[in-house]
Amino acid sequence: MSNPKLSIIIPAHNEAARLPKTLIRVHEYVNSLPFEAEVLVVENASSDHTAEIVSEAIPLMPELRLLKLEKAGKGNAIHQGMLEARGEFRFMADADLSMPIEQVSRFIPPQCEAEVAIASREAKGARRIDEPEFRHFVGRVFNGLVQFLVLPGVQDSQCGFKCFSAEAVHKIFPLQTEMGWSFDVEILAIAREKGYKIVEVPIDWTYSAGSRMNVFKEAFKMAADLLRIRRKRKAGAYRA
């Protein structure tokens, strides 16, 4: 499979518990498509059996590939996965599949023609399921800061499901420098600097209590990240 239409990129750090069911669902979805697709799991410095689970699934999933990284960090996993993928469209998906995998089709032709399309829990038609009200409130406060400092008009920069054309990947991701939780904001800021329109696609999203992100612990760091991204954008770093 040299030139699949779609690549599904799944960052996986200590995902041994969730990954088996996720791979089954992704495999069923890929088999239902009328075109070729690949699945790339990017295992980044796990201390559990994540890599072994993927390796054992490969004989049963010919579309599956494993990329092992020595350095942890979701931003790093997405960065490497996007550049390693071979698809005409490259879709990043959280391992918990809080968005139904079948909705990936909303991000690619013929349903969507955008070169940068991001999942939105705030766009008209989106549904948020089982999310605690306080968690939603904190997310909206952070988004307000994102819009004020870096991405005006983008209602949901942090959802873990995003799609890029191969051309957009090769213009955006080589300039990525943020590898922590704020990497989403940076890649979208780069996309804007490169002239891409960011299309928000409404999805059904189910809250997962297993999230590894500590909102309060990360809040100040993420605010500092946003200011750094803003400075880099103003300095022209993303127009290289």
C-alpha positions, 0 to 999 in steps of 0.5 A: 500500500504505497499511496492510500487515500487515508491514513489514521494516526493514533498516538499511543502512550500506555494504551494497552488497556484501551487499544485492543478494542480500538484496533478492532473498531478501526479495522472494521471501519477501514474494511468498510471503505471503498478505497485504501487506508492505512492505520499508523499507531505511534507508540511513544515511550510506553512502559506497558505492553502497547507496542506488543499489542500492536505487533500482535495485531499486524498479521490480522490487520494488513493496513496496520503499521507501528512506529515506535518512538523513544521520546514521550509526548503526544505532540511528538507522536503526532508530529512524527506520525503525520510525516511518516504517514503516506495517505492523501489525507492524514487523520489524527485520532485519540486512542479512546475513540471518544469520537466514533471512528465512522465519523472520520468520513465527515473530514474527507471528500466527498463530505469535506473538501478542506485541507485542514479540518478539525473536529469540533464539539462546539460547531452547530450539530455537535453533541457532547455526551456525559461531560461534567459541566465543570470540565466543559466550563474549564475547556471554554475558558481555555478556548477563550484564551486561545481565541484571544491570543492566537486563534480568533474564531476557532471554537475548539482547537483542543479536540484530539481529532484533526485531518490534514491533506498531505500537502498541508502536512508537509507545509505545517508539521516541519515548522512545529516546535511545541510537543506538549499539550499546546501542540494543537494550537501551534499547528493550527496557527501555522496552518493559518500563517500558510493560508489554509482555511480551518474548517470545524466539523461537528462531531459526537463526542463522549467524555472519557474519565480516563483523560491523563491531562490534569487541567489545573496542573497544566493551566499555567504551562499552557498559558505560557505556551500560548504566549510563546506561540503568539510571539513566534507567530508575530516574529514570522517563525511560521512563515519560513 
